[in-house]
Amino acid sequence: MAFLMECCTFLVNVLCIPLHLIQAMGLYEVYKRFFPICLYRCSIMYNKKMYDKKKDLFRSLSEFKKPGGQLTILEIGCGTGTNFPFYPPGCKVICTDPNRHFQRYLKTSMEENDQLSYERFLVASGEDMGSIESDSVDAVVCTLVLCSVNDIPQTLREIRRMLRPGGAFFFLEHVVADASTWAYFFQHVLQPFWYYFGDGCEVTRETWKHLEAAGFSDLRLRHIEAPLMFLIKPHIVGYAVK
Ligand SMILES: C[S@@+](CC[C@H](N)C(=O)[O-])C[C@H]1O[C@@H](n2cnc3c(N)ncnc32)[C@H](O)[C@@H]1O
């Protein structure tokens, strides 16, 4: 089976040669302008299907507010701002994303969710959030982002640095399927194409292993099957306390 998977992956890689060339010539950057439009539409569908899971997850955010203080949330890879409706009213949100073209959609989400106060939108990658002070935020949020970052361990180090002691990292991420399934087979075979479609997204990541190794004091992590297409069905959800 492993041999068949490698042959099929090779074939898909060959079919993706035009896409590899487009990227090598630097033209793939054009897609970054259009990706926010695709994501905007997909996010509406994702939020509908994952409404209960997100509601459950983000309910715990308020537990990390300091007594008498305002809850400060830093969202990494915020995209179109699809998580804003789930945040507790009155909290302060700092949003970041390396793709500046999300700004237009983000503005709309901010206007629709004026129960929150927005500190700023920072164009930055999760691996290098240098302009955010250490120990400064109560919660960090990533949803469908650790599948796209270039370096998960470095991103988790940055998250731990920015969280105040006792603060928590909230995550909801799709991950690789069980190795005995067809989903695992097709995740690997279709990965070369999916990478371009998903703006650098990888469906074959064992993200939970990085979270387990990241040195958080308490990790609440569950594996769930999301009501989504097989490629992005296996998810992990939970939070990790600094
Ligand atoms: C699938 S979208 C998810 C967006 C949003 N979090 C959501 O749940 O709808 C992936 C996001 O990760 C961002 N991203 C890609 N590479 C990143 C990196 N190295 N650091 C932070 N965010 C990144 C993308 O720009 C995009 O906004």
PDBQT file of the ligand as one rigid body, heavy atoms in Angstrom, charges set to zero:
ROOT
HETATM    1  C1  LIG A 301      -7.257  28.198   6.229  1.00  0.00    +0.000 C 
HETATM    2  S1  LIG A 301      -6.882  29.813   6.681  1.00  0.00    +0.000 S 
HETATM    3  C2  LIG A 301      -7.679  29.936   8.265  1.00  0.00    +0.000 C 
HETATM    4  C3  LIG A 301      -8.069  31.343   8.610  1.00  0.00    +0.000 C 
HETATM    5  C4  LIG A 301      -8.834  31.512   9.926  1.00  0.00    +0.000 C 
HETATM    6  N1  LIG A 301      -8.001  31.211  11.049  1.00  0.00    +0.000 N 
HETATM    7  C5  LIG A 301     -10.081  30.662   9.933  1.00  0.00    +0.000 C 
HETATM    8  O1  LIG A 301     -10.229  29.793  10.807  1.00  0.00    +0.000 OA
HETATM    9  O2  LIG A 301     -10.949  30.885   9.076  1.00  0.00    +0.000 OA
HETATM   10  C6  LIG A 301      -5.171  29.743   7.075  1.00  0.00    +0.000 C 
HETATM   11  C7  LIG A 301      -4.660  31.084   7.540  1.00  0.00    +0.000 C 
HETATM   12  O3  LIG A 301      -3.317  30.929   8.011  1.00  0.00    +0.000 OA
HETATM   13  C8  LIG A 301      -2.561  32.028   7.539  1.00  0.00    +0.000 C 
HETATM   14  N2  LIG A 301      -1.142  31.669   7.536  1.00  0.00    +0.000 N 
HETATM   15  C9  LIG A 301      -0.436  31.051   6.577  1.00  0.00    +0.000 A 
HETATM   16  N3  LIG A 301       0.851  30.928   6.946  1.00  0.00    +0.000 NA
HETATM   17  C10 LIG A 301       0.953  31.473   8.172  1.00  0.00    +0.000 A 
HETATM   18  C11 LIG A 301       2.028  31.700   9.079  1.00  0.00    +0.000 A 
HETATM   19  N4  LIG A 301       3.259  31.280   8.795  1.00  0.00    +0.000 N 
HETATM   20  N5  LIG A 301       1.768  32.325  10.236  1.00  0.00    +0.000 NA
HETATM   21  C12 LIG A 301       0.512  32.730  10.543  1.00  0.00    +0.000 A 
HETATM   22  N6  LIG A 301      -0.541  32.557   9.735  1.00  0.00    +0.000 NA
HETATM   23  C13 LIG A 301      -0.320  31.955   8.567  1.00  0.00    +0.000 A 
HETATM   24  C14 LIG A 301      -3.138  32.312   6.167  1.00  0.00    +0.000 C 
HETATM   25  O4  LIG A 301      -2.806  33.603   5.674  1.00  0.00    +0.000 OA
HETATM   26  C15 LIG A 301      -4.614  32.125   6.433  1.00  0.00    +0.000 C 
HETATM   27  O5  LIG A 301      -5.216  33.304   6.910  1.00  0.00    +0.000 OA
ENDROOT
TORSDOF 0
